[in-house]
Amino acid sequence: MTLLFFDANAALRGERTLALQQQPGWDVTAVATMAEARAWLAKATSLDLLISEAIIDAGSATGFNLRDAALERFPKARVLFTTRYDLAGYEPKVGGWLVLQDAPYTLEKLIAKAQATLERAAPAEAAPEPELPPFLAPGTMLGNYQVLERLTLEPESETYRAIQVTVQRPVALVLMRPEFLRQPERVENFKARERLKASVSHPRIAPLYEAGEVNGLIFYTRELPRGRHLEEIQVAGETLSERKIADLLYGVGEAMQYAIERGCHHRRLDPRDIFIDAENQASIVNIFRPGDSRTRDPKEEVAALIRLATPLTAEGKARGLLSSLSEESHDWSGLLSELDGVRDAMRGRSIMRRIEEDETTPQSATGTPWWLWAAAITLLFVVFGLGNFVGTVTPTPVPTVTGQEMIAIPAGPFLYQKKERRNLPAFWISRDEVTIGQYADFISSLKKGLTNSCDHAEQPKTKTSHIPLKWSDTYAAAKAGATFNGQTMSLNTPITQTDWWDAYAYARWKGQRLPTEEEWEKAARGDKGLLFPWGDQPAKDKANLGDDYDANGAKGGAKDGYNLWAPTDRKGADISPYGVHDMAGNVSEWTASEFKGEPWPAHPDFPDLRVPVVRGGHFALKSSNDLLTTRFFAESANEITLARGFRTVSDTAPSRGK
């Protein structure tokens, strides 16, 4: 016996479901939203009994619509309606099925009604009762408003699309159904909702424009939100990216938190209540109302919102985001806090893409192209050469490259991630990130054929070089001390735009390797697991991080002195207890999670895809207490960015030389 139980009451749904499941032979699926119910029906192979609320929160969603969908798929199924509302006038819609009044009902009554419904013959088929016609015909003038069409029919009201004639503004006109006008309590409840909705003022909540009474008819008008609601988007077969999902949830959460903090109660959000405009900004219908005897669990409401968004996701990242949010069981405040971090990370990635796009564009409107730097440098060399020839210019000193210094990390236990105690043998790690000058030696060695292949065994056959993007221009600019995006470069600037294969090959050429995550973290945090290399107290001026980053380059670096990467030969304070530099900031770094046979971990958004892990913050990432423990998963080992470099480690004490 297959049952579908639809109950939006989070406080009682669990025990009601359990009571149904304890009946012999009953296979019960409980759902909390119309979206869940429709999704279940689409996949179900049988249905014997549907138990559904008749009216959902006095809104437009009804169990009658769900009943019709269920019987269309499973004509022999039985239906039991539950209701917290007076169904007077809804007899045609009930259609002869049994009704259980939720006051709330007891578990015994639920079981008895369900059994009676299963044993009872289906109501005799009759011609379907026509839906109540709109009270206001298209073209009707109600005060200053001309009615265009009815949008929805609710238990106590009808909502129309209308035009405010004097200013030609489209509005939603909500009319109290005339048959209830002689019931003072209903009239007062309607006006109380008007007053509360008028008190809610938030840019993401459709405002109430005007409350009026014309010819005895009571109504109010509100904004028609811009864009399309979620149901329209889903019906169109469209999906939303991770960024759009994050913005959607944040916008809705912001609106809900605002109203709840002001004591407003609300009905549950429906897909038709949430709109997304052409600029991907989310807004909601004003679903708020005065308090009553029933309150809502914020965590359950956030979970319901996430379920509404789930059908709109297609890509792995978007699904992964919703999955991670679901696992945490957030209330509205917690959701906003979590999404703050998520959206900051997305902005960081967007900034990186923007820089990379600017760098690969032949001519930029906001900066000087790399090829022009190269030409200028060449011209400078010519001028200096001519000057030296006639004895009028002092020769330019040859830029120096700081050699690699290796720091000993002693064997022993250390604190890993949050509270894990682990142990490592002794190893040596480079004090600084690998620089442009050091990487140039590697490129030169490869070009001269002075070394055997350093490629990883799994390196793609399509990758035939370890020369980074725009290498000749980068190297020329670094040698000349040129600037990029307003910041001076040098041969001691960290090498970036290297993928994992490049970093692996360089380390192997050096007779070294990339650090494991454990090694990287111990070198950064010491054996006591500090929050920051310098201690447990945040200090935004100690590391080259993104709290002062400016994508246009004009105002960046106010806190730490550098808008982009900083040279490794500077004096800085981002130094770990062992003396390792720039672990918190400057550029993030590749690690070798595969060391000693351990495979790369699965990407959290794509479980079948194993990718390297990146550690540490960078110049465009804002500071946080998790900089040294966060594991950043690359999209692939081929990924490159201007904010990522690497450093190397050795299992033996370094000898003099390269």
C-alpha positions in Angstrom: 0.0 0.0 0.0 1.7 3.2 -1.2 0.8 6.5 0.6 1.9 10.1 -0.2 1.6 12.3 2.9 1.8 16.1 2.4 2.0 18.0 5.6 3.7 21.4 5.9 3.6 21.4 9.7 7.2 20.8 10.7 6.5 20.4 14.4 4.0 17.5 13.9 4.9 16.0 10.5 7.4 13.6 11.9 5.2 11.9 14.5 2.3 11.8 12.1 4.4 10.1 9.4 5.7 7.6 12.0 2.2 6.7 13.0 1.3 6.0 9.4 4.4 4.0 8.8 3.6 1.8 11.7 0.5 0.5 10.0 1.1 -3.0 8.5 1.8 -2.9 4.8 1.8 0.9 4.5 4.7 2.4 2.5 4.6 6.1 3.4 6.5 9.0 1.8 6.2 12.3 3.6 6.7 15.7 1.8 6.7 19.2 3.1 6.3 21.3 -0.1 4.3 21.1 -3.3 7.5 20.9 -5.3 8.5 17.8 -3.4 5.1 16.3 -3.9 5.2 16.9 -7.7 8.7 15.6 -7.9 7.6 12.4 -6.1 4.6 11.9 -8.4 6.8 12.3 -11.4 8.9 9.3 -10.4 6.4 7.1 -8.5 5.2 3.8 -9.9 2.1 3.4 -7.8 -0.1 5.4 -5.4 -3.0 4.1 -3.3 -3.7 7.0 -1.0 -2.9 10.7 -1.1 -3.2 12.6 2.2 -2.8 16.3 1.6 -3.6 19.6 3.2 -6.5 21.1 1.2 -5.2 24.7 1.4 -1.6 25.7 2.0 -1.2 28.7 4.3 -4.3 30.4 2.8 -2.2 30.9 -0.4 -2.7 29.9 -4.0 -1.2 26.5 -3.7 -3.9 23.9 -2.9 -4.2 20.2 -2.3 -7.0 20.2 -4.9 -4.3 20.8 -7.6 -2.2 18.1 -6.1 -5.2 15.8 -6.0 -5.9 16.4 -9.7 -2.2 15.7 -10.6 -2.2 12.5 -8.6 -5.4 11.1 -10.0 -4.3 12.0 -13.6 -1.3 9.7 -13.0 -3.0 7.1 -10.7 -6.8 7.1 -11.4 -7.6 4.4 -8.8 -5.9 6.3 -5.9 -7.9 7.6 -2.9 -7.7 11.0 -1.5 -8.0 12.4 2.1 -7.9 16.1 2.7 -6.7 17.7 5.9 -7.4 21.4 6.7 -6.9 24.1 9.2 -9.3 26.4 7.3 -13.0 26.7 6.9 -13.8 25.0 3.6 -17.3 26.5 3.3 -17.8 27.3 -0.4 -15.2 24.8 -1.4 -17.4 21.7 -1.5 -17.2 21.5 -5.3 -13.4 21.4 -5.1 -13.4 18.8 -2.3 -15.4 16.7 -4.8 -16.8 14.3 -2.2 -13.5 13.1 -0.7 -13.2 12.7 3.1 -11.9 15.7 5.1 -10.0 15.6 8.4 -10.2 18.9 10.3 -6.8 19.8 11.7 -7.3 21.5 15.0 -4.8 19.7 15.3 -6.2 16.2 14.8 -5.1 13.2 16.9 -2.9 10.4 15.5 -5.8 8.0 16.1 -8.2 10.1 14.0 -5.6 10.3 11.2 -5.2 6.5 11.1 -9.0 6.0 11.2 -9.7 8.5 8.5 -6.9 7.1 6.3 -8.3 3.5 6.7 -11.9 4.7 6.0 -10.7 6.5 2.8 -9.0 3.4 1.6 -12.1 1.2 2.2 -14.5 3.8 0.7 -15.3 3.8 -2.9 -14.1 6.8 -4.9 -16.7 9.6 -5.2 -19.0 9.1 -8.2 -17.5 10.9 -11.2 -19.4 14.0 -12.1 -18.8 16.9 -14.4 -16.2 19.1 -12.8 -17.5 22.1 -11.2 -16.3 25.2 -13.0 -14.0 27.5 -11.1 -15.6 30.5 -9.7 -15.5 33.2 -12.4 -13.5 36.4 -11.7 -15.6 38.8 -9.7 -14.0 41.7 -11.7 -14.2 41.3 -15.4 -11.3 42.5 -17.6 -11.6 46.2 -18.2 -13.4 46.9 -14.9 -12.4 50.2 -13.2 -12.0 50.0 -9.4 -11.1 53.5 -8.3 -7.9 54.4 -10.1 -7.2 50.9 -11.3 -8.2 49.1 -14.5 -8.4 45.3 -14.2 -6.6 43.3 -16.9 -6.9 39.6 -15.8 -7.2 37.4 -12.7 -4.0 35.9 -11.6 -5.0 33.7 -8.6 -8.0 32.7 -6.6 -7.4 32.3 -2.9 -9.7 31.2 -0.1 -10.5 34.8 1.0 -9.3 36.9 -1.9 -8.7 37.2 -5.6 -5.5 38.7 -7.1 -5.7 40.5 -10.4 -3.1 42.1 -12.8 -4.2 45.7 -13.1 -3.0 49.1 -14.3 -2.9 52.2 -12.1 -4.3 54.5 -14.8 -3.0 57.9 -13.7 0.7 56.8 -13.8 0.3 53.7 -16.1 1.9 51.5 -13.5 1.3 47.7 -13.6 0.2 46.4 -10.1 -1.2 43.4 -8.4 -4.7 44.2 -7.1 -5.8 41.9 -4.2 -9.5 42.0 -3.7 -11.3 40.5 -0.6 -13.9 38.1 -1.9 -17.3 39.9 -1.7 -19.1 36.9 0.0 -17.0 37.6 3.1 -17.7 41.3 3.4 -20.5 40.9 5.9 -18.3 38.9 8.3 -16.6 41.5 10.5 -13.9 39.2 11.8 -12.8 38.3 8.3 -12.9 41.9 7.3 -10.7 42.9 10.3 -8.3 40.1 9.5 -7.9 41.3 5.9 -7.3 44.9 7.0 -4.8 43.8 9.7 -2.8 42.0 7.0 -3.0 45.2 4.9 -1.6 47.3 7.8 1.3 44.9 8.5 2.2 44.6 4.8 2.3 48.4 4.5 4.8 48.5 7.4 7.2 46.2 5.6 9.7 48.3 3.7 12.6 46.4 2.1 14.1 46.6 -1.5 13.6 42.9 -1.9 10.0 42.7 -0.8 7.2 43.9 -3.1 5.8 46.9 -1.4 2.1 47.6 -0.7 1.1 50.7 -2.7 -2.4 51.5 -1.5 -5.3 50.1 0.5 -8.7 51.2 -0.7 -12.5 50.7 -0.5 -14.6 51.4 -3.5 -18.4 50.7 -3.8 -18.1 48.5 -0.7 -15.3 46.4 -2.2 -12.1 46.2 0.0 -8.8 45.8 -1.8 -5.1 46.7 -1.8 -2.5 47.0 -4.5 1.1 45.9 -4.4 4.1 45.8 -6.7 4.3 43.2 -9.4 7.9 42.0 -8.8 10.2 42.4 -11.8 11.3 39.4 -13.8 10.0 35.9 -13.6 9.1 33.7 -10.7 10.8 30.4 -10.1 8.0 28.3 -11.4 8.1 30.1 -14.8 11.9 29.5 -14.9 11.5 25.8 -14.1 8.7 25.3 -16.7 10.9 27.0 -19.3 13.5 24.3 -18.6 16.1 26.8 -17.5 18.7 26.3 -14.8 20.7 28.6 -12.6 24.5 28.7 -12.1 26.2 28.4 -8.7 26.6 32.2 -8.5 22.9 32.8 -9.4 21.7 30.3 -6.9 23.9 31.9 -4.2 22.5 35.4 -5.1 19.0 34.0 -5.1 19.2 32.4 -1.7 21.0 35.5 -0.2 18.4 37.9 -1.6 15.5 35.8 -0.2 17.2 35.3 3.1 17.9 39.0 3.5 14.3 39.8 2.9 13.0 37.1 5.3 15.5 38.0 8.1 14.5 41.7 7.8 10.8 40.9 8.3 11.2 38.3 11.0 13.4 40.6 13.1 10.5 43.0 13.0 8.1 40.4 14.5 6.3 39.6 11.2 4.8 36.1 10.7 4.5 34.6 7.3 3.2 31.8 5.2 5.6 29.4 3.5 7.3 30.6 0.4 6.0 29.2 -2.9 7.9 29.1 -6.2 5.5 31.8 -7.5 6.5 34.1 -4.6 10.2 34.3 -5.6 11.2 36.4 -8.6 14.5 36.9 -10.5 14.9 40.0 -12.7 17.1 40.5 -15.8 20.0 41.5 -13.6 19.6 38.3 -11.6 18.4 40.2 -8.5 15.9 38.2 -6.3 12.8 39.7 -4.7 9.7 38.2 -3.1 6.0 38.8 -2.8 5.0 40.3 0.5 3.9 37.1 2.3 4.0 38.6 5.7 1.1 38.8 8.2 0.3 39.5 11.8 1.2 36.8 14.4 -1.2 34.0 15.1 -1.1 30.8 17.1 1.2 29.0 14.6 4.8 29.9 14.4 7.4 28.7 11.9 10.7 27.0 12.5 13.3 29.2 10.7 15.6 26.2 10.0 12.7 24.3 8.4 11.9 27.3 6.3 15.4 27.7 5.1 15.4 24.0 4.3 12.2 24.4 2.3 13.7 27.3 0.4 16.7 25.2 -0.5 14.3 22.5 -1.8 12.5 25.1 -3.9 15.9 26.0 -5.5 17.0 22.4 -6.1 15.1 21.8 -9.3 16.7 24.9 -10.9 20.3 23.5 -10.5 22.1 21.7 -13.3 25.8 22.1 -12.9 27.8 20.3 -10.2 28.9 23.5 -8.4 25.3 24.7 -7.9 24.2 21.2 -6.6 27.2 21.1 -4.3 26.4 24.5 -2.8 22.8 23.5 -2.0 24.0 20.2 -0.6 26.5 21.8 1.7 23.9 24.4 2.9 21.4 21.6 3.6 23.9 19.7 5.8 24.4 22.6 8.1 20.7 23.2 9.1 20.9 27.0 9.0 18.3 29.5 10.2 18.0 32.7 8.2 20.9 34.4 10.0 23.1 31.4 9.6 22.2 31.1 5.9 23.2 34.7 5.3 26.5 34.3 7.2 27.4 31.2 5.2 26.5 32.8 1.9 28.6 35.9 2.8 31.7 33.6 2.7 30.5 31.8 -0.4 29.9 35.0 -2.3 33.2 36.5 -1.2 35.0 33.4 -2.6 33.0 33.7 -5.9 34.0 37.4 -6.1 37.6 36.4 -5.6 37.4 33.9 -8.4 35.7 36.5 -10.6 38.4 39.1 -9.9 41.0 36.5 -10.9 39.2 35.8 -14.2 38.9 39.5 -14.8 42.7 40.0 -14.3 43.4 37.1 -16.6 41.1 38.3 -19.3 42.6 41.8 -19.1 46.1 40.2 -19.4 45.2 38.2 -22.5 43.4 41.1 -24.2 45.5 42.8 -26.9 44.5 46.3 -25.8 42.9 47.2 -22.5 41.0 50.4 -21.9 42.2 50.5 -18.2 45.8 49.4 -18.4 48.9 49.1 -20.6 49.1 45.9 -22.6 52.0 43.5 -22.1 53.2 43.7 -25.6 53.6 47.5 -25.2 55.8 46.9 -22.1 58.0 44.6 -24.1 58.3 47.1 -26.9 59.2 49.9 -24.3 61.7 47.7 -22.6 63.4 46.9 -26.0 63.5 50.6 -26.7 65.0 51.3 -23.3 67.7 48.8 -24.0 68.5 50.4 -27.4 68.7 53.9 -25.8 70.9 52.6 -23.0 73.1 50.9 -25.5 73.5 54.0 -27.6 74.1 56.1 -24.5 76.9 53.8 -23.3 78.4 53.8 -26.8 78.9 57.6 -26.5 79.7 57.5 -22.8 76.7 59.6 -21.6 74.5 57.0 -19.8 75.5 54.9 -16.8 74.9 51.1 -17.4 71.8 49.6 -15.8 72.7 47.2 -13.1 71.9 43.5 -13.8 68.9 42.5 -11.7 69.7 39.8 -9.1 67.7 36.7 -8.3 67.4 35.6 -4.7 68.4 32.0 -4.3 66.2 29.4 -2.8 66.5 29.0 1.0 65.2 25.8 2.6 63.8 25.8 6.1 64.0 22.7 8.3 60.7 21.5 9.8 61.5 19.1 12.7 59.9 15.7 13.1 57.1 15.3 15.6 53.4 15.8 16.3 51.4 18.8 15.2 47.7 20.1 15.1 46.2 19.5 11.7 43.0 21.2 10.5 40.7 21.9 13.5 41.6 19.4 16.2 43.4 16.5 14.6 46.8 15.4 16.1 49.1 14.1 13.4 52.8 13.2 13.2 55.3 13.9 10.4 59.0 13.0 9.8 61.4 15.9 9.4 61.4 17.7 6.0 62.7 20.9 4.5 60.5 23.5 2.8 61.4 26.5 0.7 61.3 29.7 2.7 59.6 31.6 -0.1 57.4 30.9 -3.0 59.2 30.1 -6.3 60.0 33.3 -8.1 60.0 34.4 -11.8 63.8 34.4 -11.7 64.1 30.9 -10.3 61.5 29.6 -12.8 63.5 31.2 -15.6 66.5 29.0 -14.7 64.2 26.0 -15.1 62.9 27.1 -18.5 66.5 27.8 -19.7 67.6 24.3 -18.6 64.7 22.7 -20.4 65.4 24.7 -23.6 69.1 23.7 -23.5 68.1 20.0 -23.0 70.3 19.9 -19.9 67.8 17.7 -18.0 65.7 14.6 -18.6 62.0 14.9 -18.7 60.5 16.1 -15.4 56.9 15.4 -16.5 54.4 13.6 -14.3 53.4 10.2 -15.5 49.8 11.3 -15.8 50.5 14.6 -17.5 48.1 15.0 -20.5 49.7 14.3 -23.9 48.3 17.6 -25.1 50.6 19.5 -22.7 53.9 19.7 -24.3 55.6 22.7 -22.5 56.1 24.2 -19.1 56.4 27.7 -20.4 53.6 29.8 -18.7 51.2 32.0 -20.6 52.8 35.2 -21.9 56.1 34.1 -20.4 58.4 36.2 -22.6 56.6 39.4 -21.8 56.4 38.5 -18.1 60.1 37.7 -17.9 61.1 40.9 -19.8 58.9 43.1 -17.6 60.3 41.4 -14.4 63.9 42.0 -15.5 63.2 45.6 -16.4 61.3 46.4 -13.2 58.2 47.3 -15.2 54.8 47.6 -13.6 51.6 45.7 -14.1 48.2 47.1 -13.0 50.1 49.8 -11.1 52.5 47.5 -9.3 56.2 47.0 -9.9 57.5 43.5 -10.9 60.9 42.0 -10.4 62.6 38.7 -10.8 61.8 38.0 -7.1 58.1 38.3 -7.8 56.4 34.9 -7.3 55.9 32.9 -10.5 52.1 32.5 -11.3 50.0 31.2 -14.1 51.6 27.8 -13.7 49.4 24.7 -13.6 49.9 21.7 -11.3 52.0 19.9 -14.0 54.3 22.9 -14.2 54.8 23.0 -10.5 55.4 19.3 -10.3 58.0 19.4 -13.1 59.9 22.3 -11.5 60.1 20.6 -8.2 61.3 17.4 -9.8 63.9 19.4 -11.7 65.1 20.8 -8.4 65.4 17.2 -7.0 62.5 18.1 -4.7 58.7 17.8 -4.7 55.6 19.7 -3.9 54.5 19.7 -0.2 51.7 17.5 1.0 48.8 19.3 2.6 50.0 18.1 6.1 53.5 19.4 5.4 52.2 22.7 4.1 49.9 23.2 7.1 52.6 22.3 9.7 55.1 24.7 8.1 52.4 27.4 8.2 50.9 26.9 11.6 53.7 25.4 13.7 53.1 22.4 15.9 50.5 24.1 18.0 48.1 24.9 15.1 48.1 28.7 15.1 45.3 30.5 13.3 47.9 32.7 11.5 51.6 32.2 10.9 52.3 35.0 13.4 49.9 33.8 16.1 46.2 33.6 16.9 45.4 37.3 16.6 44.2 38.7 13.2 46.3 41.5 11.7 45.3 42.7 8.3 48.6 44.5 7.7 50.8 41.5 8.3 49.9 39.4 5.2 49.4 40.4 1.5 45.7 39.7 1.4 42.6 41.1 -0.4 41.3 43.5 2.3 42.9 46.3 0.4 42.7 44.8 -3.1 41.5 47.0 -6.0 40.8 45.3 -9.3 41.6 48.5 -11.2 44.9 49.0 -9.4 44.4 52.6 -8.5 43.8 52.4 -4.8 45.0 48.9 -3.8 47.6 48.0 -1.2 46.6 50.5 1.5 46.9 48.0 4.3 49.8 45.7 3.3 51.6 47.8 0.7 50.9 45.6 -2.2 47.8 45.4 -4.5 49.0 42.3 -6.3 51.9 39.9 -5.6 54.7 41.1 -3.4 58.4 40.3 -4.0 59.9 37.6 -1.8 63.0 39.7 -0.9 60.9 42.3 1.0 60.7 42.6 4.7 57.4 41.2 5.9 55.5 39.8 8.9 53.7 36.9 7.3 56.3 34.5 8.9 55.5 31.1 10.5 57.1 29.9 13.8 59.6 28.0 11.7 60.5 31.1 9.6 58.5 30.2 6.4 57.3 33.3 4.6 54.0 34.2 2.9 51.9 31.2 3.9 48.8 33.3 4.8 48.9 35.5 1.7 50.7 36.8 -1.4 49.8 33.9 -3.7 48.0 30.6 -3.0 50.0 27.4 -3.6 49.7 24.0 -5.2 50.1 21.0 -3.0 50.8 17.3 -3.8 48.0 15.4 -2.2 49.1 12.3 -4.1 52.4 12.0 -2.3 53.2 8.5 -1.1 50.4 6.9 -3.0 47.6 9.0 -1.7 45.4 10.0 -4.6 44.1 13.4 -5.2 40.8 13.9 -3.3 37.4 14.0 -5.0 36.2 17.4 -6.0 33.2 18.2 -3.6 31.1 19.3 -6.5 32.1 16.5 -8.9 32.5 13.3 -6.9 33.9 11.4 -9.9 36.6 14.0 -10.5 39.9 13.9 -8.5 41.8 17.2 -8.4 44.8 18.8 -6.6 44.2 20.9 -3.5 45.4 24.5 -3.2 46.4 26.0 0.1 46.8 29.5 1.5 45.3 32.9 0.8 46.3 35.4 -1.9 46.4 39.1 -2.6 42.7 39.2 -3.8 41.3 37.0 -1.0 40.0 38.7 2.1 41.5 37.7 5.5 39.7 35.2 7.7 40.5 32.9 10.6 40.4 29.9 8.2 43.1 30.9 5.8 45.5 28.2 6.9 43.0 25.4 7.1 40.7 25.9 4.2 41.2 23.4 1.4 40.6 25.0 -2.0 39.8 22.5 -4.8 41.1 23.4 -8.2 38.8 22.8 -11.2 41.5 20.6 -12.6 45.3 20.2 -12.6 45.4 22.4 -15.7 43.9 25.4 -14.0 46.1 28.6 -14.0 45.6 32.0 -12.3 47.6 35.1 -11.6 47.1 34.6 -7.8 48.5 31.0 -7.6 52.1 29.8 -7.4 53.9 27.1 -5.4 56.8 26.2 -3.2 58.9 23.0 -2.9 60.0 20.6 -0.2 62.8 18.1 0.3 63.1 15.0 2.4 66.9 15.6 2.9 68.9 18.6 4.0 69.7 20.8 1.0 73.1 20.9 -0.5 74.6 24.0 -2.1 73.8 24.5 -5.7 70.5 24.9 -7.5 
